[in-house]
Amino acid sequence: MKKNIQLIISVVLCAFGCVMLTAGFILPPLAEIHHSVLIAFGEILTFAGSLIGIDYKYRYRE
């Protein structure tokens, strides 16, 4: 159950990061990604990946 919750949180965080990236294209100035959007997106993906990776490493290591 806990693993499923972590996976769901990771997916939600990645989806939110994608929404922020899309908002960077839609909001003025058009077609320009602001550096704060890219930084936030990278941090969200890093956090989500670490949740999945750390849990996987310690739960399934031989």
C-alpha atoms as one frame of an Amber mdcrd trajectory, in Angstrom:
protein
   0.000   0.000   0.000   2.790   2.427   0.912   4.583   1.733  -2.371   1.417
   2.523  -4.315   1.011   5.818  -2.460   4.603   6.793  -3.277   4.071   5.935
  -6.920   0.852   7.961  -7.049   2.551  10.953  -5.421   5.405  10.704  -7.922
   3.013  10.629 -10.867   1.039  13.589  -9.515   4.229  15.594  -8.999   5.437
  14.841 -12.516   2.033  15.780 -13.939   2.099  19.068 -12.033   5.571  19.725
 -13.386   4.276  19.174 -16.918   1.404  21.586 -16.259   3.878  24.210 -15.071
   5.998  23.673 -18.171   2.944  24.060 -20.396   1.939  27.207 -18.522   5.367
  28.591 -19.327   4.501  28.320 -23.014   0.950  29.682 -22.763   1.400  32.671
 -20.464   3.097  35.824 -21.749   5.689  36.092 -23.172   4.576  33.342 -25.546
   6.846  30.406 -26.416   9.495  31.373 -23.877  10.237  29.098 -20.939  11.141
  31.162 -17.899  14.105  29.811 -15.960  12.074  29.481 -12.752   9.654  27.111
 -14.514  12.512  24.939 -15.693  14.097  24.870 -12.249  10.819  23.958 -10.549
  10.129  21.244 -13.131  13.585  19.763 -12.655  13.221  19.757  -8.883   9.845
  18.034  -9.073  11.161  15.341 -11.400  14.203  14.821  -9.202  12.058  14.473
  -6.097   9.660  12.058  -7.804  12.505   9.992  -9.190  14.195   9.798  -5.818
  11.002   8.558  -4.189  10.703   5.743  -6.683  14.406   4.973  -6.900  15.215
   4.919  -3.191  12.202   2.796  -2.370  12.952   0.384  -5.199  16.621   0.044
  -4.270  16.067  -0.846  -0.637  12.889  -2.877  -1.090  14.064  -5.119  -3.930
  17.809  -5.465  -3.506  19.164  -8.982  -3.389
